[in-house]
Amino acid sequence: MSRADAAIEATVRRAPLIGALTGIRALAAFWVFLRHFRTEIVDALGPGPFTQFVIHLASAGYLGVDLFFILSGFILTYTHLTTMTSAYTWRTAVGFIWLRLARVWPLTAFVLMLFGAYFIFQALSSGDPSFLAQADPGRLLLHLTLLNGWFPSTLDWNGVDWSVSAEWMAYLTFAVGVVALGRFAAVASRRVMVTVIVLLMLPVLVVGISMQDDTIFLFANDSYVTAAGVLPIRVLGEFWIGAVLCLLLRRYLSETPEPQNVEGVRRMPLATLAAAASVAVLLVVAYHDPLHNMRAGQEEFHNGIDMIAPAESIIVLPLLVLLIACLAICPRDPLSRLLATRPFLLAGRASFAFYLVHPLIIGAGLLAASRLHADSGPPLLAMGIATAAAAWLSAWILWRFIEEPSRKLLRRMLPPSVVV
């Protein structure tokens, strides 16, 4: 690492790294992968109780995105609140926005180009020019400007980058709202902070539960068009839950000596218990759907396995918030220790690249499986494992050679007077 890069990293890491919160990003990204690969999981494992158990957990993988939203608000507050509010100016806000663009835009744009190349490959290999219709230039422009998720639309190009667009919306609110957040931190009691977190959860829970099953807190009823108003409620609510949660846990996150009762809390296996409770709630809701509210025309079963995620699974949101809190303050917890290990830290750093590229790798894996006639059973299971491994390898390459170099380059472009 060059001296300039070392200086950049020292600036970025003013706050001590919370390893478990980096590691859980890998689990969240892989959870989304399982959601998108669940049909192949059924074909590989065959029908049966164990397959149904796996699919109930995989079908709730859309919640991995909600974990990302909460984590984003938490980490940005943890990293930037003090420096941004100590001498806030318009330059601070612009600098923050630039740093967030440096983090997400280069890789998002690069993967979009990979999707364009894949559309061309499909057309050439099949001889069917209709595949080129997927490369709509107007929609590409919206994706490149990170505005594609701001308006109701179908998921095109890289369908998963709607969440990057939604995050961009949250970044813009943080660049301005951090001033109010700093004032709130100075005057609000912990009871008030808990109340605010609960109030921010209510719209998310009410809207999520009221939607139809397997709309995955995204689509309008009876269509695959994103529902108007859902994304601001979902992403802004969860992002600011994470921000206020960080304020609530400040005394646990500080490096100052802690009272005996605080140290006792940090030694408890709270993160492991929160994770186990989250899985239990998801399974109870899946096996005993309290309000079976299917969209018309939606196929529910595949080879006798229920593939649908009940809308009520969003009720796990408070436990996901608790999980993030416990991972942050309980470093001795078994789950925290596991997520802070080197493999999980590396996977967590590459998780954004994994999230963006995994639909493309899944498509390539399924194409290879078809040509190898690995359509079911152990051959498909082997192809699935190979596809997951290829997705992680591709993610590491993209993180190492595209995402990180671009982030560092764009960060160097900030004038030294801008402290974020």
N, C-alpha and C positions, 0 to 999 in steps of 0.2 A: 504494500500500500504506500502511495506517495505521501510526502509531507502534507500536501494540500488536501488529499483525501482524509488523512488522519485528523487534520484540523476540522474538516467538515463533520466527520463522525463525532468528534469531541463536542461540537456544538449541538449536533442532533441529540446526543445522549446526555443532556444535562441531568435529566431525571434517571435514576437507576432503572435498569431493565427489569421488567416483571416477566420472567421467563415463561411462566405458565400461561400468561395471556398471549404470548407469541405462539406457544405450542398448540393452544386450543384452536388457533386459526387453521391449522392443518386438519384437525378433526372436523371443523365446520365445513371446510372446502370439500373434504372427502364425503361428508354426509350429503352434500348437494350432488356429488358424482353418483352416489348410490341411488339417489332419487331418479336420476336420468338414466340409470342402467338397470332399473328394477325389473323390466320385462325380461331382459336377458338373464337376470338372476333366477327368475322362475323357470325359464327354459333350461337353465344349466342344472338347477337343483331338483327340478321336478316337483309336482304337487305334494303337499304334506304339511303337517303341523309346524315343523321347523322352518320350512320355506315361508309359511304364512307369518311366523314370528319375525323373520328377517325382513319381509316385505312391509309389515306394519311399521317397523322402525325406518326402513328406507323411504317409504312413501311420505314420511314426515320430514324428509331431508330438506324441504323448502325452508324449514326453520333455521338451517345453517346460515342463510342470508340474514335472518333476524339477529343471530348471534354476532355477525359482522357489524350490523348497524349499531348495536349496543356497545360493542368493543370499540368501534370507531369514536363514538362520543366520549367514552371513558379515556382512551389513550390520548386523544387530542387535548382533552382537558388536563390530564396528568402531565403532558409534555409542554403545552404552550400557555396555560393560563397565567402563570406568574410572569413569564417574559413578555407576553402580549399586553398585559394590563399594567405593568410597572411604568410604561411610558407609551401609551397607546396613541397612535396617529393614523392617518389614512395610509401612510406608508406601511405601517404594521399590518393593516388589513390586506393591502395589495400583496405584501410579501408572503403572508400566510396563504393566500389564494394561489400565488405562484408556486409555492412549495407543494401544495396539494395537487396542482396540475402536473408538476414534475414527478409526482409519485404515481399518478394514475394514467395520464394521457398518453405518453409515448408507447407504453405496452398495449394499451387499449387500441390505439391506432395501428400498431404493428400487427396485432392479431386480426384486426379487421382486414388487413391486406392478405393475411394468410387465408382467411375465409374467401376472399375474392379469388385467390389462386385455386382454392378447392372447388369453387363453382365452375371455373374454367376447366379444371381437370375432369370434373363430372361430365361436362358437355363433350369434351374431347374423347373420353374413354367410352362413353355410351353412344356417341353420335347423335345425341338429342340436344339441340340448341336451346330447348325450353329451360334447361338448367341455368342458363345465363340470366333468365328473368329474376333469379334470386339476387342478382347484383344490381339492385335499383340505386341509381346515383343520388336521387333526391333523399332517399332514406340514409344512404351512406353519409351524406352531409350532416344529417341530424345526429348520427352516431359520432362523427368526428368532432362535432361541437358539444357533445355530451348532453344534448337536449332530447334525445330519442325517448327517454322515459318520462318526460314532462307532459306528454299528451297521450290520450288513448290511442293505442295502435296495436297491431299484431307484433309478435316477436320475430324480427328478421335479422339478416346478417348474422352477427353473433348474438343470439337471443338472450344470453345471460347478462349482457352488459347494460340491460335496463337498470340493474342495481348500481352500476357505476354512475350512471346518469342521476339516479336518485341520491347517491352519496354526494355528488357534485352540488345538488340542491342544499344538502345539509352543510357542506363546507361553506357555502355562501352565507348561510344564516349564522354560522359560528364566527365568521370573520367580523361580523357586526355585533352579534349577540354576546360575544365574549366579554364585552364591557359590562353588560347587565349581569352576566354570570359572575364576574369578579365582585361586583357590588353585592350580589345575592350571597356569595360565599362569606363576605365580611359581616353580614348582619343576621343571616338566617340560622336558627337553631337546628339541631339534628332532627328534631320532631317535625319541623317545617319541611326540611329536605325530604324526609320519608313521605310526608303528605304530598309534596309536589311529584315525587316519583309515582305514587299511587294514582294521582290525578292524570299524569301523562299516560299511564297504562290504560286507563278506562276507555278512551276512544279506540285504541288499538284492539282491546279485547272485544268491545261491543261490535265494532265493524267486522272484525275477523270471524267471530262466532256467528254473526248474522249472514255470512256469505254461504254459498252452496258448497257441498262437499267437493273437494279436489279443485276448487278454484284457487287453491294455494295462496290465498290472500293477495291475489294479483288480478285475476281475470274477471270480466263482467259475467253476469249470469247468461248461460246458454251461448257463450261465444269464447273465442280465444283472443279477444281484444282486452287490453288492460283497462281496468275499471277507472273511470274518472274520479279523482279525489282520494283513491285508496293509497297511492304511493306517498303523497305528502303526509297523510295521517300515519302511515306505517313507518316511513323512514325518519321523519322529523320527530315523531313521538319516541321512537326507540333510540335515536341518536341522542336526544336531550335527556332521556332516562339515563343513558350511560354517562353523560356529562355531570348530572346532579349526583349520580352514584359515586363518582370520583370525589366530589366535594364531601360527601357524607363519610367517606373512608379516609380522609386526609390524615387523621392522627395515626391511623394504622399504617399508612404508606410512608410516613416520615421516618427519617433515620435517627431521630432523637430517642433517648431511652424511654421505655414504655412502662406504665404502671403494671403491677403484678397481674391484675385481672385482664388487662389487654394482652399480655404475653400468654396467659392461659388460653384465651380465645384463639390466638394464632397457632397454638399447638394442636388444636382439635382437628379431626378429619372432616371438616365441614364441607369442603369441595367434593369429596368422594360421596358423602351423603346427599348433597344437592344433585349430583349427576345421577345417582341411583334413583332418587325421587323423580327426577325428570323423565327417565326411561320408564319408570313405573306408571306415571301419569299418562304418558303417551300410549302405553300398551292398554291401560284400562279404557281410555277413550276409544282406541281403535277396535278393541274386542267388544266393547259395549257402547257403540255410537249412540249418544243420548238423543240426537236429532238427525235421523237419516234423511238428508236433504240433497238428493242427487240432481245434477243438471240433466235436463232432458236430452236423450241421445248419447249420454256419456256411457262408455263401456266400463263396467265395474270389475268384471272378473277376467282373468287370463289363466287358462288351464285350471280353472276352479279356484284360483287364488284371488282374494279381494285386493285390488290394487289401489283403492281409493284412500286418500288422506282426509279424515273428517275435518270439517272446518273448526270443530271444537278443540282440535289439538293445539290451537293458539293459546288455550288456557294454561299451557306450560310456561308462558312468557315470564311470570313472576319467578319461577324456579330457574329459568335461564339467567335472569338478572341476579338472583342469589348465587348461582354458580360462578358467574364472573366476579362477584364480590368476594366470594370465598377463595377463589384462585388467587386473587390479588393480595389477600391479607393472611393466607394460611400457607406459607411456603413449605412447611413440613408435612403437609397433607400428602398421602400417597399419590393421589392423582396430580397434585401440583408438582411433586417431585418428578413424576413420569413425564409430564408435559414440558418440564424445564430441561430435560435431557437433550444432548446434542442432536440426535436425529429429529426430534420434534421441533427444536428450534430452527433447524435448517428447513424442514418441511413448512414450518410456519412462515418463514421469510419468503418462501417460494409459493405460498398459498394463493396469493393474488394471481400470479401467473397460472397456477393450476386451475383456478376457478375460470379464468378467461379462456384457456385453451382446451379444457377437458371436453366440451361438446365436439370440437373438431377431431380430437383423438378418438372419442367414442365412435364418431362416424367412420373414421378410417379403420378402426378395429372391427366394426360390424361388416364393413366392405370386405376386409380380409377374411373374416369368419365365413362369409357367404361364399367366397371363392374357394375356400378350403373345405367347404361343406361341413363346417363345425357349427351346426345349427341347434344342437341340444346336448345335454348330458356332459360328461367329463371334457370332451373336446371344446365345447363352448365355455365351460368353467375355466379351462386353461387359457382360452383366448381372452376371457374377462380379466383374469389375473395379469396377463401380458398387457392388456389395454390399460389397466390401472398403473402398472409399472411404467409403461410408455408415457402416460400422462404426467407422472411425477418427474420422469427424466426430462421430458420436454419443458416442464415448468422450471426445473433447475436451470436448464440451458437459457431459457428466456429471462429468468431472474438474473443469472450471472452475466449475460452478455447484452441484454437489451434494457431490462428494467433498472438495475442498479447503475450502470454507466450513464444512462440518460438522466436519472435522478440526480446524480452527482454533478453532471455537466450543467444541468439547468440550475441547480442550487448555486454553483459558482457564479452564475450570471447576476445574482442578487448583489446590489452594492453593499459594502461592509457596514454602512450606516443603518441598514435594515436589520433589526434584531427580532427574530420571531421565535 
